Amino acid sequence: MNAIKIEILGTGCKKCQQLEANAKEAVANLNLTAEVSHITCKLRITNYEL
């Protein structure tokens, strides 16, 4: 099974910090192999492509 990549896009506010924590907790609870990263750079968020 391939690793999952989860990217949280946000400036670092309390809500996006909580979202990152929730994502990490969900990954752990589901025993998934996943990389959770938090992108806070406004330029990178603006230019983000799916």
PDBQT receptor file of N, H, CA, C and O in Angstrom, charges set to zero:
ATOM      1  N   MET A   1       0.844  -1.185   0.000  1.00  0.00    +0.000 N 
ATOM      2  CA  MET A   1       0.000   0.000   0.000  1.00  0.00    +0.000 C 
ATOM      3  C   MET A   1       0.886   1.244   0.000  1.00  0.00    +0.000 C 
ATOM      4  O   MET A   1       1.869   1.306   0.739  1.00  0.00    +0.000 OA
ATOM      5  N   ASN A   2       0.547   2.223  -0.815  1.00  0.00    +0.000 N 
ATOM      6  H   ASN A   2      -0.252   2.172  -1.415  1.00  0.00    +0.000 HD
ATOM      7  CA  ASN A   2       1.307   3.461  -0.915  1.00  0.00    +0.000 C 
ATOM      8  C   ASN A   2       1.029   4.368   0.278  1.00  0.00    +0.000 C 
ATOM      9  O   ASN A   2      -0.067   4.371   0.839  1.00  0.00    +0.000 OA
ATOM     10  N   ALA A   3       2.043   5.130   0.646  1.00  0.00    +0.000 N 
ATOM     11  H   ALA A   3       2.933   5.127   0.190  1.00  0.00    +0.000 HD
ATOM     12  CA  ALA A   3       1.871   6.095   1.729  1.00  0.00    +0.000 C 
ATOM     13  C   ALA A   3       0.960   7.223   1.260  1.00  0.00    +0.000 C 
ATOM     14  O   ALA A   3       0.957   7.595   0.087  1.00  0.00    +0.000 OA
ATOM     15  N   ILE A   4       0.206   7.746   2.179  1.00  0.00    +0.000 N 
ATOM     16  H   ILE A   4       0.208   7.444   3.133  1.00  0.00    +0.000 HD
ATOM     17  CA  ILE A   4      -0.709   8.848   1.899  1.00  0.00    +0.000 C 
ATOM     18  C   ILE A   4       0.010  10.146   2.240  1.00  0.00    +0.000 C 
ATOM     19  O   ILE A   4       0.734  10.214   3.233  1.00  0.00    +0.000 OA
ATOM     20  N   LYS A   5      -0.183  11.170   1.426  1.00  0.00    +0.000 N 
ATOM     21  H   LYS A   5      -0.771  11.115   0.619  1.00  0.00    +0.000 HD
ATOM     22  CA  LYS A   5       0.384  12.483   1.695  1.00  0.00    +0.000 C 
ATOM     23  C   LYS A   5      -0.759  13.447   2.004  1.00  0.00    +0.000 C 
ATOM     24  O   LYS A   5      -1.637  13.674   1.171  1.00  0.00    +0.000 OA
ATOM     25  N   ILE A   6      -0.737  14.005   3.201  1.00  0.00    +0.000 N 
ATOM     26  H   ILE A   6      -0.024  13.820   3.877  1.00  0.00    +0.000 HD
ATOM     27  CA  ILE A   6      -1.767  14.951   3.629  1.00  0.00    +0.000 C 
ATOM     28  C   ILE A   6      -1.096  16.298   3.833  1.00  0.00    +0.000 C 
ATOM     29  O   ILE A   6      -0.131  16.407   4.589  1.00  0.00    +0.000 OA
ATOM     30  N   GLU A   7      -1.600  17.315   3.165  1.00  0.00    +0.000 N 
ATOM     31  H   GLU A   7      -2.385  17.225   2.551  1.00  0.00    +0.000 HD
ATOM     32  CA  GLU A   7      -1.050  18.655   3.305  1.00  0.00    +0.000 C 
ATOM     33  C   GLU A   7      -2.109  19.586   3.872  1.00  0.00    +0.000 C 
ATOM     34  O   GLU A   7      -3.192  19.737   3.306  1.00  0.00    +0.000 OA
ATOM     35  N   ILE A   8      -1.783  20.199   4.983  1.00  0.00    +0.000 N 
ATOM     36  H   ILE A   8      -0.904  20.076   5.443  1.00  0.00    +0.000 HD
ATOM     37  CA  ILE A   8      -2.656  21.188   5.612  1.00  0.00    +0.000 C 
ATOM     38  C   ILE A   8      -2.208  22.552   5.102  1.00  0.00    +0.000 C 
ATOM     39  O   ILE A   8      -1.042  22.916   5.252  1.00  0.00    +0.000 OA
ATOM     40  N   LEU A   9      -3.120  23.305   4.503  1.00  0.00    +0.000 N 
ATOM     41  H   LEU A   9      -4.067  23.009   4.381  1.00  0.00    +0.000 HD
ATOM     42  CA  LEU A   9      -2.803  24.645   4.013  1.00  0.00    +0.000 C 
ATOM     43  C   LEU A   9      -3.400  25.671   4.966  1.00  0.00    +0.000 C 
ATOM     44  O   LEU A   9      -4.618  25.735   5.134  1.00  0.00    +0.000 OA
ATOM     45  N   GLY A  10      -2.550  26.465   5.582  1.00  0.00    +0.000 N 
ATOM     46  H   GLY A  10      -1.561  26.413   5.445  1.00  0.00    +0.000 HD
ATOM     47  CA  GLY A  10      -3.049  27.483   6.498  1.00  0.00    +0.000 C 
ATOM     48  C   GLY A  10      -1.905  28.295   7.061  1.00  0.00    +0.000 C 
ATOM     49  O   GLY A  10      -0.758  27.848   7.057  1.00  0.00    +0.000 OA
ATOM     50  N   THR A  11      -2.202  29.460   7.533  1.00  0.00    +0.000 N 
ATOM     51  H   THR A  11      -3.134  29.824   7.536  1.00  0.00    +0.000 HD
ATOM     52  CA  THR A  11      -1.175  30.396   7.969  1.00  0.00    +0.000 C 
ATOM     53  C   THR A  11      -0.596  30.083   9.346  1.00  0.00    +0.000 C 
ATOM     54  O   THR A  11       0.324  30.769   9.792  1.00  0.00    +0.000 OA
ATOM     55  N   GLY A  12      -1.100  29.091  10.009  1.00  0.00    +0.000 N 
ATOM     56  H   GLY A  12      -1.848  28.534   9.647  1.00  0.00    +0.000 HD
ATOM     57  CA  GLY A  12      -0.591  28.731  11.327  1.00  0.00    +0.000 C 
ATOM     58  C   GLY A  12      -1.493  29.157  12.459  1.00  0.00    +0.000 C 
ATOM     59  O   GLY A  12      -1.083  29.140  13.619  1.00  0.00    +0.000 OA
ATOM     60  N   CYS A  13      -2.716  29.539  12.141  1.00  0.00    +0.000 N 
ATOM     61  H   CYS A  13      -3.049  29.553  11.198  1.00  0.00    +0.000 HD
ATOM     62  CA  CYS A  13      -3.666  29.956  13.179  1.00  0.00    +0.000 C 
ATOM     63  C   CYS A  13      -4.064  28.752  14.035  1.00  0.00    +0.000 C 
ATOM     64  O   CYS A  13      -3.730  27.610  13.720  1.00  0.00    +0.000 OA
ATOM     65  N   LYS A  14      -4.761  29.026  15.089  1.00  0.00    +0.000 N 
ATOM     66  H   LYS A  14      -5.032  29.954  15.345  1.00  0.00    +0.000 HD
ATOM     67  CA  LYS A  14      -5.160  27.978  16.029  1.00  0.00    +0.000 C 
ATOM     68  C   LYS A  14      -6.018  26.902  15.345  1.00  0.00    +0.000 C 
ATOM     69  O   LYS A  14      -5.884  25.716  15.648  1.00  0.00    +0.000 OA
ATOM     70  N   LYS A  15      -6.889  27.314  14.432  1.00  0.00    +0.000 N 
ATOM     71  H   LYS A  15      -6.998  28.278  14.186  1.00  0.00    +0.000 HD
ATOM     72  CA  LYS A  15      -7.769  26.354  13.763  1.00  0.00    +0.000 C 
ATOM     73  C   LYS A  15      -6.992  25.402  12.858  1.00  0.00    +0.000 C 
ATOM     74  O   LYS A  15      -7.270  24.203  12.844  1.00  0.00    +0.000 OA
ATOM     75  N   CYS A  16      -6.025  25.917  12.104  1.00  0.00    +0.000 N 
ATOM     76  H   CYS A  16      -5.799  26.891  12.116  1.00  0.00    +0.000 HD
ATOM     77  CA  CYS A  16      -5.284  25.019  11.216  1.00  0.00    +0.000 C 
ATOM     78  C   CYS A  16      -4.276  24.188  12.002  1.00  0.00    +0.000 C 
ATOM     79  O   CYS A  16      -3.928  23.088  11.571  1.00  0.00    +0.000 OA
ATOM     80  N   GLN A  17      -3.802  24.676  13.132  1.00  0.00    +0.000 N 
ATOM     81  H   GLN A  17      -4.085  25.569  13.482  1.00  0.00    +0.000 HD
ATOM     82  CA  GLN A  17      -2.967  23.851  14.003  1.00  0.00    +0.000 C 
ATOM     83  C   GLN A  17      -3.779  22.686  14.555  1.00  0.00    +0.000 C 
ATOM     84  O   GLN A  17      -3.281  21.565  14.657  1.00  0.00    +0.000 OA
ATOM     85  N   GLN A  18      -5.032  22.961  14.911  1.00  0.00    +0.000 N 
ATOM     86  H   GLN A  18      -5.436  23.872  14.828  1.00  0.00    +0.000 HD
ATOM     87  CA  GLN A  18      -5.909  21.892  15.413  1.00  0.00    +0.000 C 
ATOM     88  C   GLN A  18      -6.221  20.899  14.308  1.00  0.00    +0.000 C 
ATOM     89  O   GLN A  18      -6.285  19.696  14.563  1.00  0.00    +0.000 OA
ATOM     90  N   LEU A  19      -6.417  21.376  13.084  1.00  0.00    +0.000 N 
ATOM     91  H   LEU A  19      -6.366  22.353  12.876  1.00  0.00    +0.000 HD
ATOM     92  CA  LEU A  19      -6.668  20.495  11.951  1.00  0.00    +0.000 C 
ATOM     93  C   LEU A  19      -5.479  19.564  11.731  1.00  0.00    +0.000 C 
ATOM     94  O   LEU A  19      -5.664  18.375  11.474  1.00  0.00    +0.000 OA
ATOM     95  N   GLU A  20      -4.279  20.089  11.829  1.00  0.00    +0.000 N 
ATOM     96  H   GLU A  20      -4.130  21.056  12.038  1.00  0.00    +0.000 HD
ATOM     97  CA  GLU A  20      -3.081  19.266  11.679  1.00  0.00    +0.000 C 
ATOM     98  C   GLU A  20      -3.030  18.198  12.773  1.00  0.00    +0.000 C 
ATOM     99  O   GLU A  20      -2.754  17.031  12.492  1.00  0.00    +0.000 OA
ATOM    100  N   ALA A  21      -3.294  18.589  13.998  1.00  0.00    +0.000 N 
ATOM    101  H   ALA A  21      -3.519  19.536  14.226  1.00  0.00    +0.000 HD
ATOM    102  CA  ALA A  21      -3.297  17.637  15.112  1.00  0.00    +0.000 C 
ATOM    103  C   ALA A  21      -4.359  16.567  14.909  1.00  0.00    +0.000 C 
ATOM    104  O   ALA A  21      -4.110  15.391  15.171  1.00  0.00    +0.000 OA
ATOM    105  N   ASN A  22      -5.550  16.966  14.441  1.00  0.00    +0.000 N 
ATOM    106  H   ASN A  22      -5.752  17.922  14.228  1.00  0.00    +0.000 HD
ATOM    107  CA  ASN A  22      -6.627  16.005  14.197  1.00  0.00    +0.000 C 
ATOM    108  C   ASN A  22      -6.253  15.025  13.090  1.00  0.00    +0.000 C 
ATOM    109  O   ASN A  22      -6.542  13.832  13.187  1.00  0.00    +0.000 OA
ATOM    110  N   ALA A  23      -5.612  15.529  12.042  1.00  0.00    +0.000 N 
ATOM    111  H   ALA A  23      -5.377  16.497  11.964  1.00  0.00    +0.000 HD
ATOM    112  CA  ALA A  23      -5.199  14.664  10.937  1.00  0.00    +0.000 C 
ATOM    113  C   ALA A  23      -4.173  13.640  11.418  1.00  0.00    +0.000 C 
ATOM    114  O   ALA A  23      -4.265  12.460  11.079  1.00  0.00    +0.000 OA
ATOM    115  N   LYS A  24      -3.200  14.088  12.206  1.00  0.00    +0.000 N 
ATOM    116  H   LYS A  24      -3.125  15.047  12.482  1.00  0.00    +0.000 HD
ATOM    117  CA  LYS A  24      -2.188  13.179  12.732  1.00  0.00    +0.000 C 
ATOM    118  C   LYS A  24      -2.802  12.135  13.653  1.00  0.00    +0.000 C 
ATOM    119  O   LYS A  24      -2.413  10.967  13.623  1.00  0.00    +0.000 OA
ATOM    120  N   GLU A  25      -3.752  12.551  14.461  1.00  0.00    +0.000 N 
ATOM    121  H   GLU A  25      -4.068  13.499  14.485  1.00  0.00    +0.000 HD
ATOM    122  CA  GLU A  25      -4.433  11.615  15.363  1.00  0.00    +0.000 C 
ATOM    123  C   GLU A  25      -5.233  10.583  14.573  1.00  0.00    +0.000 C 
ATOM    124  O   GLU A  25      -5.219   9.399  14.910  1.00  0.00    +0.000 OA
ATOM    125  N   ALA A  26      -5.925  11.021  13.528  1.00  0.00    +0.000 N 
ATOM    126  H   ALA A  26      -5.936  11.982  13.254  1.00  0.00    +0.000 HD
ATOM    127  CA  ALA A  26      -6.707  10.100  12.702  1.00  0.00    +0.000 C 
ATOM    128  C   ALA A  26      -5.800   9.084  12.014  1.00  0.00    +0.000 C 
ATOM    129  O   ALA A  26      -6.124   7.898  11.951  1.00  0.00    +0.000 OA
ATOM    130  N   VAL A  27      -4.666   9.550  11.501  1.00  0.00    +0.000 N 
ATOM    131  H   VAL A  27      -4.403  10.513  11.552  1.00  0.00    +0.000 HD
ATOM    132  CA  VAL A  27      -3.703   8.659  10.848  1.00  0.00    +0.000 C 
ATOM    133  C   VAL A  27      -3.236   7.597  11.840  1.00  0.00    +0.000 C 
ATOM    134  O   VAL A  27      -3.178   6.412  11.512  1.00  0.00    +0.000 OA
ATOM    135  N   ALA A  28      -2.907   8.029  13.049  1.00  0.00    +0.000 N 
ATOM    136  H   ALA A  28      -2.954   8.992  13.316  1.00  0.00    +0.000 HD
ATOM    137  CA  ALA A  28      -2.440   7.095  14.073  1.00  0.00    +0.000 C 
ATOM    138  C   ALA A  28      -3.536   6.110  14.471  1.00  0.00    +0.000 C 
ATOM    139  O   ALA A  28      -3.277   4.914  14.604  1.00  0.00    +0.000 OA
ATOM    140  N   ASN A  29      -4.746   6.604  14.659  1.00  0.00    +0.000 N 
ATOM    141  H   ASN A  29      -4.956   7.575  14.551  1.00  0.00    +0.000 HD
ATOM    142  CA  ASN A  29      -5.864   5.735  15.073  1.00  0.00    +0.000 C 
ATOM    143  C   ASN A  29      -6.210   4.694  14.017  1.00  0.00    +0.000 C 
ATOM    144  O   ASN A  29      -6.658   3.596  14.348  1.00  0.00    +0.000 OA
ATOM    145  N   LEU A  30      -6.005   5.033  12.755  1.00  0.00    +0.000 N 
ATOM    146  H   LEU A  30      -5.642   5.925  12.486  1.00  0.00    +0.000 HD
ATOM    147  CA  LEU A  30      -6.322   4.123  11.662  1.00  0.00    +0.000 C 
ATOM    148  C   LEU A  30      -5.125   3.270  11.235  1.00  0.00    +0.000 C 
ATOM    149  O   LEU A  30      -5.219   2.483  10.293  1.00  0.00    +0.000 OA
ATOM    150  N   ASN A  31      -3.995   3.436  11.941  1.00  0.00    +0.000 N 
ATOM    151  H   ASN A  31      -3.919   4.076  12.706  1.00  0.00    +0.000 HD
ATOM    152  CA  ASN A  31      -2.765   2.701  11.623  1.00  0.00    +0.000 C 
ATOM    153  C   ASN A  31      -2.377   2.840  10.156  1.00  0.00    +0.000 C 
ATOM    154  O   ASN A  31      -2.016   1.861   9.502  1.00  0.00    +0.000 OA
ATOM    155  N   LEU A  32      -2.456   4.056   9.653  1.00  0.00    +0.000 N 
ATOM    156  H   LEU A  32      -2.749   4.851  10.184  1.00  0.00    +0.000 HD
ATOM    157  CA  LEU A  32      -2.099   4.328   8.263  1.00  0.00    +0.000 C 
ATOM    158  C   LEU A  32      -0.648   4.790   8.175  1.00  0.00    +0.000 C 
ATOM    159  O   LEU A  32      -0.083   5.315   9.134  1.00  0.00    +0.000 OA
ATOM    160  N   THR A  33      -0.072   4.582   7.018  1.00  0.00    +0.000 N 
ATOM    161  H   THR A  33      -0.532   4.155   6.239  1.00  0.00    +0.000 HD
ATOM    162  CA  THR A  33       1.234   5.152   6.721  1.00  0.00    +0.000 C 
ATOM    163  C   THR A  33       0.969   6.441   5.955  1.00  0.00    +0.000 C 
ATOM    164  O   THR A  33       0.527   6.414   4.807  1.00  0.00    +0.000 OA
ATOM    165  N   ALA A  34       1.241   7.562   6.599  1.00  0.00    +0.000 N 
ATOM    166  H   ALA A  34       1.600   7.584   7.532  1.00  0.00    +0.000 HD
ATOM    167  CA  ALA A  34       0.936   8.848   5.975  1.00  0.00    +0.000 C 
ATOM    168  C   ALA A  34       1.934   9.903   6.414  1.00  0.00    +0.000 C 
ATOM    169  O   ALA A  34       2.466   9.866   7.524  1.00  0.00    +0.000 OA
ATOM    170  N   GLU A  35       2.168  10.833   5.520  1.00  0.00    +0.000 N 
ATOM    171  H   GLU A  35       1.736  10.863   4.619  1.00  0.00    +0.000 HD
ATOM    172  CA  GLU A  35       3.003  11.994   5.811  1.00  0.00    +0.000 C 
ATOM    173  C   GLU A  35       2.061  13.187   5.933  1.00  0.00    +0.000 C 
ATOM    174  O   GLU A  35       1.360  13.533   4.982  1.00  0.00    +0.000 OA
ATOM    175  N   VAL A  36       2.049  13.808   7.096  1.00  0.00    +0.000 N 
ATOM    176  H   VAL A  36       2.619  13.528   7.868  1.00  0.00    +0.000 HD
ATOM    177  CA  VAL A  36       1.215  14.990   7.324  1.00  0.00    +0.000 C 
ATOM    178  C   VAL A  36       2.139  16.193   7.384  1.00  0.00    +0.000 C 
ATOM    179  O   VAL A  36       3.035  16.256   8.225  1.00  0.00    +0.000 OA
ATOM    180  N   SER A  37       1.917  17.147   6.490  1.00  0.00    +0.000 N 
ATOM    181  H   SER A  37       1.189  17.095   5.807  1.00  0.00    +0.000 HD
ATOM    182  CA  SER A  37       2.724  18.363   6.502  1.00  0.00    +0.000 C 
ATOM    183  C   SER A  37       1.806  19.580   6.545  1.00  0.00    +0.000 C 
ATOM    184  O   SER A  37       0.657  19.539   6.106  1.00  0.00    +0.000 OA
ATOM    185  N   HIS A  38       2.350  20.652   7.085  1.00  0.00    +0.000 N 
ATOM    186  H   HIS A  38       3.284  20.685   7.442  1.00  0.00    +0.000 HD
ATOM    187  CA  HIS A  38       1.575  21.887   7.253  1.00  0.00    +0.000 C 
ATOM    188  C   HIS A  38       2.281  22.983   6.468  1.00  0.00    +0.000 C 
ATOM    189  O   HIS A  38       3.395  23.379   6.810  1.00  0.00    +0.000 OA
ATOM    190  N   ILE A  39       1.642  23.465   5.434  1.00  0.00    +0.000 N 
ATOM    191  H   ILE A  39       0.737  23.144   5.156  1.00  0.00    +0.000 HD
ATOM    192  CA  ILE A  39       2.199  24.525   4.592  1.00  0.00    +0.000 C 
ATOM    193  C   ILE A  39       1.653  25.861   5.090  1.00  0.00    +0.000 C 
ATOM    194  O   ILE A  39       0.447  26.105   5.066  1.00  0.00    +0.000 OA
ATOM    195  N   THR A  40       2.569  26.721   5.542  1.00  0.00    +0.000 N 
ATOM    196  H   THR A  40       3.549  26.523   5.561  1.00  0.00    +0.000 HD
ATOM    197  CA  THR A  40       2.149  28.008   6.102  1.00  0.00    +0.000 C 
ATOM    198  C   THR A  40       2.575  29.196   5.251  1.00  0.00    +0.000 C 
ATOM    199  O   THR A  40       2.137  30.319   5.500  1.00  0.00    +0.000 OA
ATOM    200  N   CYS A  41       3.412  28.970   4.263  1.00  0.00    +0.000 N 
ATOM    201  H   CYS A  41       3.767  28.058   4.060  1.00  0.00    +0.000 HD
ATOM    202  CA  CYS A  41       3.896  30.054   3.397  1.00  0.00    +0.000 C 
ATOM    203  C   CYS A  41       2.752  30.545   2.507  1.00  0.00    +0.000 C 
ATOM    204  O   CYS A  41       2.201  29.779   1.716  1.00  0.00    +0.000 OA
ATOM    205  N   LYS A  42       2.404  31.808   2.638  1.00  0.00    +0.000 N 
ATOM    206  H   LYS A  42       2.851  32.430   3.281  1.00  0.00    +0.000 HD
ATOM    207  CA  LYS A  42       1.283  32.364   1.871  1.00  0.00    +0.000 C 
ATOM    208  C   LYS A  42       1.505  32.251   0.369  1.00  0.00    +0.000 C 
ATOM    209  O   LYS A  42       0.556  32.012  -0.378  1.00  0.00    +0.000 OA
ATOM    210  N   LEU A  43       2.741  32.421  -0.082  1.00  0.00    +0.000 N 
ATOM    211  H   LEU A  43       3.512  32.616   0.526  1.00  0.00    +0.000 HD
ATOM    212  CA  LEU A  43       3.048  32.314  -1.504  1.00  0.00    +0.000 C 
ATOM    213  C   LEU A  43       2.829  30.886  -2.004  1.00  0.00    +0.000 C 
ATOM    214  O   LEU A  43       2.256  30.678  -3.073  1.00  0.00    +0.000 OA
ATOM    215  N   ARG A  44       3.285  29.912  -1.229  1.00  0.00    +0.000 N 
ATOM    216  H   ARG A  44       3.750  30.081  -0.360  1.00  0.00    +0.000 HD
ATOM    217  CA  ARG A  44       3.072  28.510  -1.617  1.00  0.00    +0.000 C 
ATOM    218  C   ARG A  44       1.588  28.154  -1.618  1.00  0.00    +0.000 C 
ATOM    219  O   ARG A  44       1.132  27.410  -2.486  1.00  0.00    +0.000 OA
ATOM    220  N   ILE A  45       0.832  28.679  -0.653  1.00  0.00    +0.000 N 
ATOM    221  H   ILE A  45       1.203  29.283   0.052  1.00  0.00    +0.000 HD
ATOM    222  CA  ILE A  45      -0.607  28.402  -0.599  1.00  0.00    +0.000 C 
ATOM    223  C   ILE A  45      -1.297  29.020  -1.801  1.00  0.00    +0.000 C 
ATOM    224  O   ILE A  45      -2.157  28.391  -2.417  1.00  0.00    +0.000 OA
ATOM    225  N   THR A  46      -0.926  30.247  -2.139  1.00  0.00    +0.000 N 
ATOM    226  H   THR A  46      -0.227  30.758  -1.638  1.00  0.00    +0.000 HD
ATOM    227  CA  THR A  46      -1.522  30.950  -3.277  1.00  0.00    +0.000 C 
ATOM    228  C   THR A  46      -1.263  30.213  -4.593  1.00  0.00    +0.000 C 
ATOM    229  O   THR A  46      -2.131  30.158  -5.463  1.00  0.00    +0.000 OA
ATOM    230  N   ASN A  47      -0.072  29.655  -4.727  1.00  0.00    +0.000 N 
ATOM    231  H   ASN A  47       0.634  29.700  -4.020  1.00  0.00    +0.000 HD
ATOM    232  CA  ASN A  47       0.303  28.977  -5.969  1.00  0.00    +0.000 C 
ATOM    233  C   ASN A  47       0.050  27.479  -5.930  1.00  0.00    +0.000 C 
ATOM    234  O   ASN A  47       0.483  26.760  -6.831  1.00  0.00    +0.000 OA
ATOM    235  N   TYR A  48      -0.643  26.996  -4.905  1.00  0.00    +0.000 N 
ATOM    236  H   TYR A  48      -0.994  27.580  -4.173  1.00  0.00    +0.000 HD
ATOM    237  CA  TYR A  48      -0.858  25.561  -4.737  1.00  0.00    +0.000 C 
ATOM    238  C   TYR A  48      -1.732  25.003  -5.865  1.00  0.00    +0.000 C 
ATOM    239  O   TYR A  48      -2.746  25.592  -6.239  1.00  0.00    +0.000 OA
ATOM    240  N   GLU A  49      -1.314  23.869  -6.385  1.00  0.00    +0.000 N 
ATOM    241  H   GLU A  49      -0.490  23.391  -6.081  1.00  0.00    +0.000 HD
ATOM    242  CA  GLU A  49      -2.097  23.169  -7.418  1.00  0.00    +0.000 C 
ATOM    243  C   GLU A  49      -2.389  21.769  -6.932  1.00  0.00    +0.000 C 
ATOM    244  O   GLU A  49      -1.542  21.126  -6.313  1.00  0.00    +0.000 OA
ATOM    245  N   LEU A  50      -3.591  21.300  -7.213  1.00  0.00    +0.000 N 
ATOM    246  H   LEU A  50      -4.279  21.823  -7.716  1.00  0.00    +0.000 HD
ATOM    247  CA  LEU A  50      -3.974  19.941  -6.824  1.00  0.00    +0.000 C 
ATOM    248  C   LEU A  50      -3.363  18.926  -7.739  1.00  0.00    +0.000 C 
ATOM    249  O   LEU A  50      -3.577  17.727  -7.563  1.00  0.00    +0.000 OA
TER     250      LEU A  50
